[in-house]
Amino acid sequence: MLRNIFSHRQLMLTVRDSLKARSRRTSFLIRTHMTFMVFFFLSYLGVIFLFINQIDIVSNLFIGLIFFFGGIFVYIGIIIQQQAFSSLKASNQDLKDYSVRLEQEQEKLISLNEDLKNEISRRMKAQESEQLKSDFLSQVSHELRTPLTSIFGFTKLMQKDLDAIWEIEGMQAQTVRKRERLEKNLSIVCSECSRLTRLINNVLDLARIESGQMTWDDVPVSLDDIVGSSVTAVEGLFVENSSVSLKVDIPRELPALRVDLDLVTQVFVNLISNSVKFTKSGEIAVTVTRELHYIQVSVCDQGVGMTEENLSRIFDKYFIARKGDTLSSTKLGTGLGLPICKQIVEHYGGKIWAESEFGVGSCFYVTLPDSLFVE
């Protein structure tokens, strides 16, 4: 019996611990129940003592009292069991609700995982398509460069031979007209060959940069040399359009930059030539400023400007911002110049962006970080 009492006591302690935070009333009942357990244990010892000493009247009264309190003991135990079952039922319901929520979250995770797999698959296909396109353009560009170089070279030779023939034959009126026509045609051929060569070089440069095969010959170079080389490269454009002037503002004592002179020069040549291309008259200003952690170069023009739509897409490959009806304009390129500039600038940890107002002009900004400085 003592063993059963202690086992029952352990059960009540467990129930009390599980229901401790549930109800004060339940805790009170459990403590009362445990008190009765101790009372019954002592009462059983008293009954044994009474039976041994044969005290009948007191023994009967005592036994009746035990049964009375026994009824209370059983009633309290029933209440405690009901509380325990209610708590267990509530816990079971909470567990079921949690299980349902867990299944819903698992279904969401499965759905997100499938979406992620599909997105990865789409991106891989897009990358493969982009790589195939780049390989195709690179291969075609290489194939085109050789015959184009030959055409350009033979055209130059034909111009020299024609000059020699005109010197021998003399200058008759009909001959002069033929010479002018031939020279004009050959000049157009040479100009178009040069333009096609530049376009092909742009395609090859972009393909090499994106594939990581570009050679970067980084050496300390002054910004004066970079801007000077850029201005020299575009001097012919200002001769052709004398209504457009160039202003360069470079402060003194700028640090040298460890960069590839040709590639960084290509960035500013492209920006300045674009400004000339879209400016009928006015000034193009190249301004250099030094900040604490970077150098900023701006190229601003007074040209036609760009719409918001064009401004948001000018650094996309093959996109060409058009000024009115310029679909047939021979000045339009492949739409690779600015993407190449972006690739070069970002390779050096810099930034490039544009600001423009349609009908007023555009400004392109390039920042190069102090990690390139050579003090």
Secondary structure, DSSP 8 states (H G I E B T S, - for coil): -HHHHHHHHHHHHHHHHHTTTT-HHHHHHHHHHHHHHHHHHHHHHHHHHHHHHT-HHHHHHHHHHHHHHHHHHHHHHHHHHHHHHHHHHHHHHHHHHHHHHHHHHHHHHHHHHHHHHHHHHHHHHHHHHHHHHHHHHHHHHHHHHHHHHHHHHHHHHHHHHHHHHHHHH---HHHHHHHHHHHHHHHHHHHHHHHHHHHHHHHHHHHHHHHT-----EEEE-HHHHHHHHHHHTHHHHHH-TTEEEEEE--SS--EEEEEHHHHHHHHHHHHHHHHHT-SSEEEEEEEEE-SSEEEEEEE--S----HHHHTTTTSTT-----SS-TT-TT---S-HHHHHHHHHHHTT-EEEEEEETTTEEEEEEEEEGGGEE-
